[in-house]
C-alpha cells in the first residue's frame, strides 16, 4: 500500500452501521453502472472501504453459509427501495426478520474489519 493510499484510508469516514454500509454499496454500484446519476458534490468524504471490498465480504459470508439466498434477495429488494423492511407491516414481517439477521451478520463482519464505528 502506498503512503497516499494509506493516508486516504486514515482520513476515510467509517459507517455508522451495517444498513448504512449496505445502502451505500448498492447506491454506489448503481452510480458506477450508470443506472443513476450521483447527486453528490466533490467534498463528499471518502469511505473506509471500496465497493470490491464489500462485494468480497458479502460473497465470503454467502459462501460460508452465514447469509442465505433468501436473505440476499431481501437485502437487494429493500436495498433498492433504500429502506429496511418494517416488522409491523404484515406483508414485510418475515422479510424484516431475515433483514435483521443478515444485517447483524454484516455488522459483525464489517466491524471486525474496522469499517463501522
C-alpha positions as CSV (number, residue, x, y, z in Angstrom):
1,X,0.0,0.0,0.0
2,X,1.4,3.4,-1.0
3,X,1.6,6.2,1.6
4,X,-1.0,8.1,-0.4
5,X,-3.4,5.2,-0.3
6,X,-2.7,4.7,3.4
7,X,-3.4,8.3,4.1
8,X,-6.6,8.2,2.2
9,X,-7.9,5.4,4.3
10,X,-6.7,7.0,7.6
11,X,-8.9,10.0,6.8
12,X,-11.8,7.9,5.4
13,X,-15.2,8.0,7.0
14,X,-16.5,4.9,8.7
15,X,-20.1,3.7,8.5
16,X,-22.5,4.0,11.4
17,X,-24.0,0.6,11.0
18,X,-24.5,-2.3,8.5
19,X,-27.6,-0.8,6.9
20,X,-25.7,2.4,6.1
21,X,-22.9,0.3,4.6
22,X,-25.4,-1.8,2.5
23,X,-27.3,1.2,1.2
24,X,-24.0,3.0,0.3
25,X,-22.8,-0.2,-1.5
26,X,-26.0,-0.6,-3.6
27,X,-26.2,3.2,-4.4
28,X,-22.5,3.3,-5.4
29,X,-22.8,0.3,-7.6
30,X,-25.8,1.8,-9.4
31,X,-23.9,5.1,-10.0
32,X,-20.9,3.2,-11.3
33,X,-23.0,1.1,-13.6
34,X,-24.7,4.3,-14.9
35,X,-28.2,3.3,-13.8
36,X,-28.5,6.5,-11.7
37,X,-26.6,9.8,-11.6
38,X,-24.7,10.8,-8.5
39,X,-26.1,13.9,-6.8
40,X,-23.0,14.2,-4.5
41,X,-20.5,17.0,-4.5
42,X,-16.8,16.8,-4.7
43,X,-16.5,17.5,-1.0
44,X,-18.1,14.2,0.0
45,X,-15.8,12.3,2.3
46,X,-14.1,9.1,1.2
47,X,-15.3,5.8,2.7
48,X,-13.1,3.4,4.6
49,X,-13.5,0.6,2.1
50,X,-14.0,0.2,-1.7
51,X,-17.0,-1.4,-3.5
52,X,-15.0,-4.5,-4.2
53,X,-14.2,-4.9,-0.5
54,X,-17.9,-5.0,0.3
55,X,-18.7,-7.3,-2.6
56,X,-15.9,-9.7,-1.5
57,X,-17.2,-9.6,2.1
58,X,-20.8,-10.4,1.1
59,X,-19.5,-13.2,-1.2
60,X,-17.5,-14.7,1.6
61,X,-20.4,-14.5,4.1
62,X,-22.7,-16.2,1.5
63,X,-20.2,-19.0,0.6
64,X,-19.6,-19.6,4.3
65,X,-23.4,-20.1,4.8
66,X,-23.7,-17.1,7.0
67,X,-26.1,-15.2,4.6
68,X,-28.7,-17.2,2.7
69,X,-30.2,-16.8,-0.8
70,X,-33.4,-15.6,0.7
71,X,-31.5,-13.0,2.9
72,X,-29.6,-11.8,-0.2
73,X,-32.9,-11.4,-2.1
74,X,-34.4,-9.4,0.7
75,X,-31.3,-7.3,1.1
76,X,-31.3,-6.5,-2.6
77,X,-35.1,-5.9,-2.8
78,X,-35.3,-3.5,0.1
79,X,-31.8,-2.0,-0.6
80,X,-33.1,-0.9,-4.0
81,X,-36.0,0.7,-2.2
82,X,-33.5,2.4,0.2
83,X,-35.3,1.3,3.3
84,X,-35.4,-1.7,5.6
85,X,-38.5,-3.9,5.7
86,X,-40.8,-3.0,8.6
87,X,-41.6,-5.7,11.2
88,X,-45.0,-4.2,11.9
89,X,-46.2,-4.3,8.3
90,X,-47.8,-7.7,8.0
91,X,-46.6,-8.3,4.4
92,X,-43.0,-7.4,5.4
93,X,-42.8,-9.2,8.8
94,X,-40.8,-12.2,7.5
95,X,-38.6,-10.0,5.4
96,X,-37.9,-7.9,8.4
97,X,-36.6,-10.9,10.4
98,X,-34.4,-12.0,7.5
99,X,-33.1,-8.5,7.0
100,X,-32.3,-8.1,10.7
101,X,-30.4,-11.4,10.8
102,X,-28.4,-10.5,7.7
103,X,-27.6,-7.0,9.0
104,X,-26.4,-8.5,12.3
105,X,-24.1,-10.8,10.3
106,X,-22.9,-8.0,8.1
107,X,-22.5,-5.6,11.1
108,X,-20.2,-8.1,12.9
109,X,-18.1,-8.9,9.8
110,X,-17.7,-5.2,8.9
111,X,-16.9,-4.1,12.4
112,X,-14.2,-6.8,12.6
113,X,-12.7,-5.1,9.5
114,X,-12.9,-1.7,11.1
115,X,-15.5,-0.3,8.6
116,X,-18.1,0.5,11.3
117,X,-17.7,2.8,14.3
